[in-house]
């Protein structure tokens, strides 16, 4: 995974959670960080804009698609996959 993708996703998540990037753990869930459904939408929009990708519509339903939002690590992996798919 590209370090710049990981760092940018961490920054987006931290911004929405109103915390420092250093306080975001790879094992945290968005709920652990206090991110509600509105902040999740903001995270998705920010990720789409930052990486020029389209997150699947059902991203807020972890079992309904390929974009897993169960943990911070899963989100980073999903974003990395979308960025990689876009460039290949």
C-alpha positions in Angstrom: 0.0 0.0 0.0 1.3 3.4 -0.9 2.2 5.4 2.2 0.6 8.5 0.8 -2.8 6.8 0.5 -2.6 5.6 4.0 -1.6 9.0 5.4 -4.2 10.9 3.5 -7.0 8.5 4.5 -5.8 8.8 8.2 -5.9 12.6 7.8 -9.4 12.5 6.4 -10.7 10.2 9.1 -9.0 12.3 11.9 -10.4 15.5 10.5 -14.0 14.1 10.6 -13.5 12.7 14.1 -12.0 16.0 15.2 -8.9 14.3 16.6 -5.2 14.2 15.8 -4.0 11.7 13.2 -1.8 10.1 15.8 -4.9 9.2 17.8 -6.3 7.1 14.9 -5.4 3.4 15.2 -5.6 0.9 12.3 -8.0 -1.3 14.4 -10.4 1.5 15.3 -13.9 1.4 13.9 -15.5 4.6 12.8 -17.8 4.3 15.7 -14.8 4.1 18.1 -13.7 7.4 16.7 -17.2 9.0 17.1 -17.9 9.2 13.4 -21.6 9.1 12.8 -23.4 8.5 9.5 -23.2 12.2 8.5 -19.4 12.2 9.2 -19.1 9.0 7.2 -20.7 10.6 4.2 -18.2 13.5 4.6 -15.4 11.0 4.8 -16.5 9.3 1.6 -16.8 12.5 -0.3 -13.4 13.6 0.9 -11.8 10.3 -0.1 -13.5 10.4 -3.5 -12.2 14.0 -4.0 -8.7 13.3 -2.7 -8.1 10.3 -4.9 -10.4 11.0 -7.8 -12.2 7.7 -7.3 -15.8 6.6 -6.9 -16.7 4.8 -3.7 -19.5 2.3 -4.3 -22.9 3.7 -3.3 -23.4 1.0 -0.7 -20.2 1.7 1.1 -22.1 2.5 4.3 -23.4 -1.1 4.3 -20.2 -3.2 4.9 -21.8 -6.5 3.9 -23.3 -5.2 0.7 -20.2 -4.4 -1.3 -16.5 -4.5 -1.8 -15.8 -1.3 0.1 -15.3 -2.4 3.7 -15.6 0.3 6.3 -15.4 -2.1 9.3 -12.0 -0.7 10.5 -9.6 2.1 9.6 -7.3 -0.6 8.1 -10.1 -1.9 6.0 -10.9 1.5 4.7 -7.3 2.1 3.7 -7.2 -1.2 1.9 -10.4 -0.5 0.1 -9.2 2.9 -1.0 -5.9 1.4 -2.1 -7.8 -1.2 -4.2 -9.9 1.5 -5.9 -6.9 3.7 -6.7 -5.0 0.6 -8.0 -8.0 -0.4 -10.2 -8.2 3.1 -11.6 -4.6 3.1 -12.7 -4.6 -0.4 -14.3 
